């Protein structure tokens, strides 16, 4: 009785896999150092344009708010003498 159910599940998985759409995604940055769009939103993957080009990508690490803060001049630190 279990064989028809397993066969049906396996056939369904193959059918869904064959019919799924595969898109070309270029991943940028990483989870620890992501890229950000000009509006500040985090970008992990970029899709190509209709012509298949990735050229107009404007996502950079410098667009991230926390990256701009880390580029500011460091604060001076006072050391207490004993």
C-alpha positions in Angstrom: 0.0 0.0 0.0 2.9 2.4 0.6 4.5 1.9 -2.8 1.8 3.7 -4.8 1.9 6.7 -2.4 5.7 6.9 -2.5 5.6 6.6 -6.3 3.0 9.4 -6.6 5.0 11.7 -4.3 8.2 11.0 -6.3 6.5 11.6 -9.6 5.0 14.8 -8.3 8.3 16.1 -7.1 9.9 15.4 -10.5 7.1 17.1 -12.3 7.2 20.2 -10.2 11.0 20.3 -10.5 10.8 20.0 -14.3 8.2 22.7 -14.6 9.8 25.2 -12.3 11.4 28.3 -13.8 15.1 28.8 -13.4 16.3 32.3 -13.2 19.9 33.5 -13.4 20.7 35.3 -10.2 24.0 37.0 -9.4 24.7 37.1 -5.7 26.4 40.2 -4.4 28.1 40.7 -1.1 27.5 38.2 1.7 25.4 37.9 4.8 28.1 39.6 6.9 29.1 42.2 4.3 25.9 42.9 2.2 25.5 45.3 -0.6 22.8 48.0 -0.4 20.7 49.7 -3.1 20.9 53.5 -3.4 17.8 53.7 -1.1 19.6 51.8 1.7 17.8 48.5 1.3 19.9 45.4 1.6 20.6 43.5 -1.7 21.7 39.8 -1.7 20.9 38.8 -5.3 20.5 40.7 -8.6 18.5 39.6 -11.6 19.7 40.5 -15.2 18.0 43.1 -17.4 15.9 42.0 -20.4 19.0 42.1 -22.5 20.8 39.8 -20.1 23.2 42.4 -18.7 24.1 43.0 -15.1 25.7 46.4 -15.9 23.2 48.9 -14.4 23.8 47.4 -10.9 24.0 50.3 -8.5 24.3 48.3 -5.3 27.5 48.9 -3.3 28.6 48.5 0.3 28.9 52.3 0.6 25.1 52.7 0.3 24.6 50.8 3.6 24.0 53.1 6.6 26.4 51.1 8.9 29.2 51.2 6.3 29.0 55.0 6.2 29.2 55.2 10.0 32.3 52.9 10.0 34.1 55.2 7.4 33.8 58.3 9.7 36.9 59.5 11.6 37.5 57.5 14.7 36.9 59.1 18.1 39.8 59.9 20.2 40.2 57.7 23.3 41.5 59.0 26.6 43.6 56.6 28.6 43.4 57.0 32.4 46.8 57.1 34.2 47.1 55.1 37.4 
